[in-house]
Amino acid sequence: MRLPSATIRRFPFLLSFALAPVVAFSVATAPTALGFPPDVPGKAQVQSELNALTVRSEGSMTGYSRDKFPHWSTVSGSCNTRETVLKRDGSNVSVGSDCYPTSGSWYSYYDGVTRTSPSQISIDHIVPLAEAWRSGASSWTTSKREAFANDITGPQLIAVTTEINSAKGDQDPASWKPPRASSHCGYAKFWIHTKYRWELTLQSAEKTALQSMLNTCSY
């Protein structure tokens, strides 16, 4: 709406009023960040899941090897799990005949960084493979461990910057959490829901850290 200049000089507050709908529209239609995995429940459900998880001291790393969690498996055609998550979590991703991205951008939820080269992006196992081993996966069959390591139906895989993935390593939330505080709610939901779905245990300190992060959730 265009106001006559004479009207604006006499009633300047009308200019703010006239522009208000435009401002509100801009805020309402602001793009949401990509890089969020699927099947993330609300706070109430995740709290119930956290309460239901078995608290137990971590198991031994004896016998552990990443090779006991085969990945990345073929998902469809020439696309394996890593390439599938790169396509899922990226923006405007184009791929070649081998399914590897030739262009696109990736927003890293943990640190708020955007990258345009897939070589600078890692696919993080929310619950690390070694952590899963210590939490009950040591007794699984290789087939079940493979399913866990390639789980694209739950919030177990996410595309993040390579450096943040390396910094996390196989640490649980008692010793590592994303540096971007606004991602703590989501990270706690991913972790708890994954452990609940796969019936893994958790330590007391891990549960305390998860509860603290979950408390930052508004819904």
C-alpha positions in Angstrom: 0.0 0.0 0.0 1.4 3.4 -1.1 0.6 6.4 1.2 0.6 10.0 -0.1 3.7 11.9 1.0 1.6 14.6 2.6 -0.3 12.0 4.7 3.0 10.4 5.9 4.3 13.8 7.0 1.2 14.5 9.0 0.7 10.9 10.4 4.1 9.2 10.3 2.8 6.3 12.5 0.7 5.2 9.5 3.9 4.2 7.6 4.8 1.7 10.2 1.2 0.3 10.2 1.2 0.0 6.4 4.5 -1.9 6.4 3.6 -4.2 9.3 2.0 -6.9 7.1 5.0 -7.0 4.9 7.3 -7.6 7.9 5.1 -10.3 9.3 5.0 -12.1 6.0 8.8 -12.1 5.7 9.2 -13.6 9.1 6.5 -16.2 8.6 7.9 -17.4 5.3 11.6 -17.5 6.3 13.2 -20.7 5.1 13.7 -23.4 7.6 17.2 -25.0 8.0 17.8 -28.3 6.2 19.9 -31.1 7.6 17.3 -32.6 9.9 16.8 -36.4 10.0 13.4 -38.2 9.8 11.2 -39.6 12.5 11.9 -37.1 15.3 9.2 -37.3 18.0 8.0 -34.5 20.2 9.4 -33.7 23.6 6.7 -35.6 25.6 7.2 -38.9 23.7 11.0 -38.6 23.9 10.8 -37.9 27.6 8.8 -41.1 28.0 11.4 -43.0 26.0 14.3 -41.7 28.0 12.5 -42.7 31.2 12.0 -46.2 29.8 15.7 -46.8 28.8 17.7 -49.1 30.9 20.6 -47.5 32.8 23.6 -49.7 32.9 27.4 -49.3 33.0 29.0 -49.4 29.6 30.1 -52.7 28.3 33.6 -53.6 27.1 35.2 -52.6 23.7 36.6 -56.1 23.5 36.0 -57.5 20.0 34.8 -54.2 18.6 35.5 -53.3 14.9 33.7 -51.0 12.6 33.8 -53.9 10.1 31.3 -55.6 12.3 28.8 -52.8 11.3 28.9 -53.1 7.5 28.2 -49.8 5.8 27.5 -48.1 3.5 24.9 -50.5 2.0 23.1 -50.1 -1.3 19.8 -48.5 -0.9 18.5 -48.2 -4.5 20.1 -48.6 -7.9 23.6 -47.1 -7.6 22.9 -45.1 -4.5 24.3 -46.3 -1.2 23.4 -45.1 2.3 25.9 -42.2 2.4 24.8 -40.9 -1.0 21.1 -41.3 0.0 21.6 -39.2 3.1 23.7 -36.6 1.2 20.7 -36.2 -1.2 18.2 -36.2 1.6 19.9 -33.6 3.9 21.2 -31.3 1.1 19.7 -28.4 -0.8 19.5 -28.4 -4.6 21.6 -31.5 -4.8 22.4 -32.9 -8.3 24.0 -36.3 -8.7 25.8 -38.1 -11.5 25.1 -41.5 -12.9 27.0 -43.1 -9.9 24.6 -41.2 -7.5 27.5 -39.1 -6.1 26.6 -35.4 -5.8 28.0 -33.1 -8.5 26.5 -30.0 -6.9 24.5 -28.8 -3.9 24.9 -27.4 -0.4 24.7 -28.9 3.0 23.7 -27.2 6.3 25.5 -28.8 9.2 23.0 -28.9 12.1 25.7 -29.4 14.8 27.7 -26.3 14.1 25.5 -24.2 11.8 28.0 -24.3 8.9 27.0 -24.6 5.2 29.3 -26.4 2.8 29.0 -26.8 -1.0 31.4 -29.7 -1.4 30.3 -33.2 -0.5 33.9 -34.1 0.3 33.7 -31.7 3.2 30.6 -33.5 4.6 30.5 -36.7 6.7 27.5 -38.8 7.6 27.4 -39.0 11.3 26.0 -42.0 13.2 24.0 -40.1 15.9 24.7 -43.0 18.2 28.3 -43.9 17.2 29.0 -47.5 16.3 31.4 -48.0 19.2 28.9 -46.5 21.6 26.3 -48.9 20.3 28.7 -51.8 20.8 29.2 -50.7 24.4 25.5 -50.3 24.9 24.3 -53.7 23.7 25.1 -54.1 20.0 28.0 -56.4 20.9 25.5 -59.2 21.2 23.7 -58.5 18.0 24.1 -60.4 14.7 26.1 -58.9 12.0 22.9 -58.4 10.0 21.3 -56.4 12.8 24.4 -54.3 13.2 24.4 -53.6 9.4 20.8 -52.5 9.6 21.7 -50.1 12.5 24.7 -48.6 10.7 22.5 -47.9 7.6 19.3 -46.8 9.3 17.7 -44.1 7.2 14.2 -44.6 8.6 15.0 -43.1 12.0 17.1 -40.1 13.3 20.4 -42.1 13.3 22.2 -40.6 10.3 22.8 -36.9 9.6 25.0 -35.0 7.2 27.4 -32.7 9.1 30.8 -31.1 8.5 33.7 -33.5 8.5 35.6 -31.7 11.2 32.6 -31.7 13.7 32.1 -35.4 13.0 35.8 -36.0 13.8 35.5 -33.9 17.0 32.6 -36.0 18.2 34.2 -39.3 17.6 32.5 -42.1 19.6 31.7 -39.9 22.6 28.3 -39.9 24.2 26.4 -36.7 25.4 28.1 -36.9 28.9 31.4 -35.9 27.2 30.3 -34.2 23.9 27.4 -32.2 22.6 27.1 -30.0 19.5 28.8 -26.6 19.9 25.6 -24.9 18.6 23.4 -24.6 21.7 20.2 -24.3 19.7 20.8 -27.9 18.3 20.9 -29.5 21.8 17.2 -30.1 21.8 17.2 -31.9 18.5 20.4 -33.8 19.3 18.9 -35.2 22.5 15.8 -36.3 20.6 17.8 -38.0 17.9 20.0 -39.8 20.5 17.2 -40.9 22.8 14.8 -42.0 20.1 17.6 -44.0 18.4 18.6 -45.8 21.6 14.9 -46.5 22.3 14.2 -47.9 18.9 17.2 -50.2 19.0 16.8 -51.1 22.6 20.2 -49.9 23.7 21.2 -49.0 27.2 22.7 -45.8 28.6 24.9 -44.7 31.5 23.7 -42.6 34.4 25.9 -39.6 33.4 24.7 -39.9 29.8 21.1 -39.9 30.9 21.7 -36.7 33.0 23.3 -35.0 30.0 20.4 -36.0 27.8 17.8 -34.8 30.3 19.6 -31.4 30.5 19.5 -31.0 26.7 15.9 -32.3 26.4 14.9 -29.6 29.0 15.8 -27.0 26.4 13.0 -28.2 24.1 9.8 -26.2 24.0 7.8 -29.0 22.3 
